[in-house]
Every structure is written in C-alpha cells, then in structure tokens.
Amino acid sequence: MSTAQKFSSLETETRSHVDTACAAFHLTRSCQTLRSWSCFQNGPIRPTRINRRLAWPVAEIKRLLNGGANA
C-alpha cells in the first residue's frame, strides 16, 4: 500500500483532529517538523494533546492549505 492510500483526503475526513503522521502528510512536512512546532510553539498551527499524543485540528490544516499563514 502506498503512502497516499494510507490517508484519506481532507475533504472526506470526518474527524476533527488527526494524528501527527496524517497532518504531516497533508502539509508535506516531516513528522519531526510538526513535533518541533509543538515543542517550541512556533508553528502556524498548534496541536491539542490527548493522552500525551498530539492531535492536529483538521480545520486549521485546511486553512493553511487554502492560503492561510505559511506552513
């Protein structure tokens, strides 16, 4: 299975938040970049922590991809 098939498109995403791997795929960044954004609080979006795991808001990912703040 290819990486592109592993994640659903954002238009069909029903969850309000996605995990780091999914967010990184859609933002075309590495997972470590997103973890760095979270750690240093210097990225264009901020995740929510759920049971010590990062959850990235789908609405914010869509905003970035539609011309919001630079990713």
N, C-alpha and C positions, 0 to 999 in steps of 0.2 A: 504494500500500500504506500503510495507517495505521500509526502508531507501535506500537499494541497488537499488531498482527500481526507486527511485526519481532522481538519477543522471545517465547520460549516461556515457559510458566508455570513457576514454581519447582518444582511437583510433578513435572513431566516433565523437568526439567533433569538431564542426566546428567553434566555437567562438575562438577568440584569447585570451580572458580573461574570467575568471569565477568568480562568487561571492565567498565570504568567506566560506559559508556553503559547497559549492561544492568542493572547494580547500581543506578544512579540511577533508572532506570525503575521497578524493583520497589520501591525505597524512597521513591518520589515526591519525590526531591530532584534538584537540578541536578547535572550532571557536575562543575561547578566546586566545588560544596559537597563532594563526595566527594574531589576533588583537595585541597581545603583540609584536610579531615580527615586526609588522608595527610601533607601537608606539615607541619602543626602538631601532628600526632599527638594530636588532641583529640576525635576522633570515637568513636562507640560501637563501631566495628569498625576493624580495621587491615588494609590490603591486603598482598599479597605482591608483590614486584617480580620480574617475569620479563622479561629482556632490556629493562630500563628502562621497562617498561609495568606498569601497576597491574592486579593480578588480585584480585578481591574474593571471599572464601570464601562459597559458596552456603549452607553450614550456618549461618554467622553471620547472613546476610541473613534466612534463615528464622527464626532465633532472635529477631531484632529484630521481625519481623512477627508473631510469636506471643506478644508481650508481654514480650520481654527488655528490656534497657536502652532508654531512649527514643532515637529516631533524630533 
